[in-house]
Amino acid sequence: MKKVMGLLLMITILFGGCTSLGTKKQKLVGKEYILVQENSIPNVLIGFDEHNFYGFSGLNNYFGRYEKKGNKIKLEKLGSTLMAGSDKVMKMETEYLNKIEKVQYYSIEDDILTLELNDGEVLKYKENKKLEKK
């Protein structure tokens, strides 16, 4: 009986350890991500603290609170600075900020953050490795 229990324990440990061989899931908090969409403003980013999100949207910094449960996420109370720029960049920035308010789901696989909007559109970001961790 002891041999059977020992064998079951070894199998459990072996297969339990194999789960880390698949795609690497990462946490949201303490990370910043750069938008990698085509036709987007350069250097657009989003980051997450314990209950707040923040970022740069092309001309302005933006910020707000978020709530998440499982893979559902709601970004709310969006605010931003009020810098002006070219009409083209200001329009793209406004469109991006409107999308942020429509985010419903998120997922992180490897270094890619995907935010899914309520209309099915997705925003893809890559982890900003330049963020210095203190």
Secondary structure, 3 states (H helix, E strand, C coil): CHHHHHHHHHHHHHHHHHHHHCCCCCCCCCEEEEECCCCCCCCCEEEECCCEEEEECCCCEEEEEEEEECCEEEEEEEEECCCCCCHHHHHHHHHHHHHHCCEEEEEEECCEEEEEECCCCEEEEEECCCCCCC
